Amino acid sequence: MVEILMKDDDSPLALFLSMLCSPESKRQYPPRLQVFFKFLDLEGDIENQSKVFVSRF
């Protein structure tokens, strides 16, 4: 099993996107992820929303 350690300055969004293999998936995921974050009522841009999501959940 591979364990991924995040440093405080790492972007959760960048880490997530780096795990996707397909360029098309990398293109499509951010807008879909932002819809999910808006459903959770997370404020800010997608980068800030991803950091809040990781810290909260």
TIKOLVEX-56858 format. One line per field, with one value per atom (N, C-alpha, C, CB): residue in one letter; atom name; chain; residue number from 1; x, y, z. Coordinates in nm, 2 decimals. Glycine has a CB too. Layout:
BEGIN
aa = [a  ...]
at = [CA  ...]
ch = [A  ...]
i = [NUM  ...]
c1 = [X  ...]
c2 = [Y  ...]
c3 = [Z  ...]
This chain:
BEGIN
aa = [m  m  m  m  v  v  v  v  e  e  e  e  i  i  i  i  l  l  l  l  m  m  m  m  k  k  k  k  d  d  d  d  d  d  d  d  d  d  d  d  s  s  s  s  p  p  p  p  l  l  l  l  a  a  a  a  l  l  l  l  f  f  f  f  l  l  l  l  s  s  s  s  m  m  m  m  l  l  l  l  c  c  c  c  s  s  s  s  p  p  p  p  e  e  e  e  s  s  s  s  k  k  k  k  r  r  r  r  q  q  q  q  y  y  y  y  p  p  p  p  p  p  p  p  r  r  r  r  l  l  l  l  q  q  q  q  v  v  v  v  f  f  f  f  f  f  f  f  k  k  k  k  f  f  f  f  l  l  l  l  d  d  d  d  l  l  l  l  e  e  e  e  g  g  g  g  d  d  d  d  i  i  i  i  e  e  e  e  n  n  n  n  q  q  q  q  s  s  s  s  k  k  k  k  v  v  v  v  f  f  f  f  v  v  v  v  s  s  s  s  r  r  r  r  f  f  f  f]
at = [N  CA  C  CB  N  CA  C  CB  N  CA  C  CB  N  CA  C  CB  N  CA  C  CB  N  CA  C  CB  N  CA  C  CB  N  CA  C  CB  N  CA  C  CB  N  CA  C  CB  N  CA  C  CB  N  CA  C  CB  N  CA  C  CB  N  CA  C  CB  N  CA  C  CB  N  CA  C  CB  N  CA  C  CB  N  CA  C  CB  N  CA  C  CB  N  CA  C  CB  N  CA  C  CB  N  CA  C  CB  N  CA  C  CB  N  CA  C  CB  N  CA  C  CB  N  CA  C  CB  N  CA  C  CB  N  CA  C  CB  N  CA  C  CB  N  CA  C  CB  N  CA  C  CB  N  CA  C  CB  N  CA  C  CB  N  CA  C  CB  N  CA  C  CB  N  CA  C  CB  N  CA  C  CB  N  CA  C  CB  N  CA  C  CB  N  CA  C  CB  N  CA  C  CB  N  CA  C  CB  N  CA  C  CB  N  CA  C  CB  N  CA  C  CB  N  CA  C  CB  N  CA  C  CB  N  CA  C  CB  N  CA  C  CB  N  CA  C  CB  N  CA  C  CB  N  CA  C  CB  N  CA  C  CB  N  CA  C  CB  N  CA  C  CB  N  CA  C  CB  N  CA  C  CB]
ch = [A  A  A  A  A  A  A  A  A  A  A  A  A  A  A  A  A  A  A  A  A  A  A  A  A  A  A  A  A  A  A  A  A  A  A  A  A  A  A  A  A  A  A  A  A  A  A  A  A  A  A  A  A  A  A  A  A  A  A  A  A  A  A  A  A  A  A  A  A  A  A  A  A  A  A  A  A  A  A  A  A  A  A  A  A  A  A  A  A  A  A  A  A  A  A  A  A  A  A  A  A  A  A  A  A  A  A  A  A  A  A  A  A  A  A  A  A  A  A  A  A  A  A  A  A  A  A  A  A  A  A  A  A  A  A  A  A  A  A  A  A  A  A  A  A  A  A  A  A  A  A  A  A  A  A  A  A  A  A  A  A  A  A  A  A  A  A  A  A  A  A  A  A  A  A  A  A  A  A  A  A  A  A  A  A  A  A  A  A  A  A  A  A  A  A  A  A  A  A  A  A  A  A  A  A  A  A  A  A  A  A  A  A  A  A  A  A  A  A  A  A  A  A  A  A  A  A  A]
i = [1  1  1  1  2  2  2  2  3  3  3  3  4  4  4  4  5  5  5  5  6  6  6  6  7  7  7  7  8  8  8  8  9  9  9  9  10  10  10  10  11  11  11  11  12  12  12  12  13  13  13  13  14  14  14  14  15  15  15  15  16  16  16  16  17  17  17  17  18  18  18  18  19  19  19  19  20  20  20  20  21  21  21  21  22  22  22  22  23  23  23  23  24  24  24  24  25  25  25  25  26  26  26  26  27  27  27  27  28  28  28  28  29  29  29  29  30  30  30  30  31  31  31  31  32  32  32  32  33  33  33  33  34  34  34  34  35  35  35  35  36  36  36  36  37  37  37  37  38  38  38  38  39  39  39  39  40  40  40  40  41  41  41  41  42  42  42  42  43  43  43  43  44  44  44  44  45  45  45  45  46  46  46  46  47  47  47  47  48  48  48  48  49  49  49  49  50  50  50  50  51  51  51  51  52  52  52  52  53  53  53  53  54  54  54  54  55  55  55  55  56  56  56  56  57  57  57  57]
c1 = [0.08  0.00  0.09  -0.10  0.05  0.13  0.07  0.13  0.15  0.11  0.16  0.16  0.07  0.10  0.10  0.01  0.21  0.22  0.21  0.35  0.13  0.11  0.18  -0.03  0.26  0.31  0.21  0.45  0.23  0.13  0.12  0.17  0.23  0.22  0.17  0.36  0.15  0.10  -0.05  0.11  -0.08  -0.22  -0.30  -0.23  -0.41  -0.49  -0.54  -0.60  -0.57  -0.62  -0.51  -0.68  -0.39  -0.28  -0.25  -0.16  -0.25  -0.22  -0.33  -0.22  -0.45  -0.56  -0.54  -0.70  -0.52  -0.51  -0.38  -0.50  -0.28  -0.16  -0.18  -0.04  -0.28  -0.31  -0.39  -0.38  -0.45  -0.53  -0.43  -0.63  -0.46  -0.37  -0.41  -0.37  -0.53  -0.58  -0.58  -0.72  -0.53  -0.54  -0.68  -0.46  -0.77  -0.91  -0.97  -0.98  -0.94  -0.99  -0.94  -0.95  -0.81  -0.76  -0.83  -0.61  -0.88  -0.95  -1.09  -0.95  -1.16  -1.30  -1.32  -1.36  -1.23  -1.26  -1.27  -1.15  -1.19  -1.21  -1.35  -1.11  -1.41  -1.55  -1.65  -1.60  -1.63  -1.72  -1.70  -1.70  -1.57  -1.54  -1.59  -1.39  -1.59  -1.64  -1.79  -1.61  -1.86  -2.01  -2.03  -2.07  -1.95  -1.96  -1.93  -1.87  -1.82  -1.79  -1.90  -1.66  -1.96  -2.07  -2.19  -2.12  -2.21  -2.32  -2.29  -2.33  -2.16  -2.13  -2.12  -1.99  -2.15  -2.15  -2.01  -2.24  -1.90  -1.77  -1.74  -1.66  -1.69  -1.67  -1.53  -1.68  -1.52  -1.39  -1.37  -1.28  -1.24  -1.21  -1.19  -1.09  -1.17  -1.16  -1.03  -1.15  -0.93  -0.81  -0.84  -0.69  -0.90  -0.94  -1.04  -0.99  -1.14  -1.24  -1.18  -1.34  -1.08  -1.02  -0.94  -0.92  -0.88  -0.81  -0.91  -0.72  -1.02  -1.12  -1.18  -1.23  -1.21  -1.27  -1.17  -1.29  -1.04  -0.95  -0.94  -0.81  -0.94  -0.93  -1.06  -0.89  -1.17  -1.30  -1.34  -1.41  -1.32  -1.36  -1.25  -1.45]
c2 = [-0.12  0.00  0.12  0.00  0.22  0.35  0.45  0.40  0.51  0.61  0.75  0.58  0.84  0.97  1.07  1.02  1.14  1.23  1.37  1.21  1.46  1.59  1.69  1.63  1.78  1.89  2.00  1.94  2.09  2.20  2.29  2.29  2.30  2.39  2.32  2.45  2.19  2.12  2.15  1.97  2.16  2.18  2.05  2.26  2.04  1.92  1.90  1.92  2.00  1.99  1.95  2.13  2.00  1.96  1.81  2.05  1.77  1.63  1.54  1.61  1.58  1.50  1.49  1.56  1.60  1.60  1.53  1.75  1.53  1.45  1.30  1.49  1.26  1.11  1.06  1.08  1.16  1.12  1.10  1.23  0.99  0.96  1.03  0.81  1.04  1.09  1.24  1.03  1.30  1.45  1.50  1.50  1.41  1.45  1.45  1.35  1.36  1.36  1.48  1.23  1.51  1.63  1.76  1.64  1.76  1.88  1.88  1.87  1.76  1.76  1.76  1.64  1.72  1.71  1.84  1.63  1.94  2.07  2.13  2.17  2.14  2.19  2.10  2.21  1.97  1.88  1.88  1.74  1.90  1.90  2.03  1.90  2.14  2.27  2.26  2.38  2.19  2.17  2.10  2.09  2.00  1.93  2.02  1.81  2.10  2.19  2.30  2.26  2.34  2.44  2.37  2.49  2.24  2.17  2.16  2.03  2.16  2.16  2.30  2.09  2.40  2.54  2.58  2.56  2.54  2.58  2.71  2.47  2.81  2.94  2.95  3.05  3.05  3.08  3.01  3.04  3.02  2.95  2.80  3.02  2.73  2.58  2.54  2.52  2.62  2.59  2.60  2.68  2.71  2.73  2.63  2.87  2.60  2.50  2.37  2.49  2.33  2.20  2.19  2.17  2.30  2.31  2.30  2.44  2.37  2.37  2.23  2.47  2.17  2.03  1.93  1.98  1.94  1.84  1.87  1.86  1.99  2.02  1.99  2.17  2.00  1.98  1.83  2.06  1.76  1.63  1.53  1.61]
c3 = [0.00  0.00  0.00  0.12  -0.08  -0.09  0.00  -0.24  0.08  0.18  0.13  0.32  0.12  0.07  0.19  -0.04  0.21  0.32  0.26  0.40  0.32  0.27  0.37  0.26  0.31  0.39  0.40  0.33  0.49  0.51  0.39  0.63  0.31  0.19  0.07  0.17  0.08  -0.04  -0.07  -0.02  -0.19  -0.23  -0.24  -0.37  -0.17  -0.18  -0.32  -0.08  -0.39  -0.53  -0.62  -0.57  -0.61  -0.69  -0.67  -0.67  -0.54  -0.51  -0.57  -0.36  -0.56  -0.62  -0.77  -0.58  -0.84  -0.98  -1.03  -1.03  -0.95  -0.99  -0.99  -0.90  -0.91  -0.91  -1.03  -0.78  -1.10  -1.22  -1.34  -1.26  -1.41  -1.52  -1.65  -1.55  -1.68  -1.81  -1.81  -1.84  -1.91  -1.93  -1.93  -2.05  -1.99  -2.00  -1.86  -2.10  -1.78  -1.64  -1.57  -1.57  -1.59  -1.52  -1.56  -1.55  -1.69  -1.74  -1.68  -1.89  -1.67  -1.63  -1.48  -1.69  -1.40  -1.26  -1.18  -1.19  -1.21  -1.13  -1.14  -1.18  -1.25  -1.25  -1.18  -1.39  -1.19  -1.12  -0.97  -1.17  -0.93  -0.79  -0.73  -0.77  -0.81  -0.76  -0.73  -0.86  -0.82  -0.80  -0.66  -0.91  -0.63  -0.51  -0.39  -0.51  -0.40  -0.30  -0.27  -0.33  -0.38  -0.36  -0.29  -0.50  -0.32  -0.25  -0.10  -0.31  -0.06  0.08  0.14  0.09  0.06  0.10  0.14  0.22  0.07  0.10  0.02  0.06  0.08  0.02  -0.05  0.12  -0.14  -0.20  -0.33  -0.11  -0.38  -0.51  -0.48  -0.58  -0.59  -0.57  -0.49  -0.71  -0.50  -0.42  -0.27  -0.46  -0.23  -0.09  -0.05  -0.07  -0.13  -0.10  -0.07  -0.21  -0.15  -0.13  0.00  -0.25  0.04  0.17  0.29  0.18  0.27  0.38  0.39  0.35  0.27  0.27  0.34  0.13  0.31  0.38  0.53  0.31  0.57  0.71  0.79  0.73  0.72  0.79  0.79  0.72  0.68  0.67  0.67  0.54]
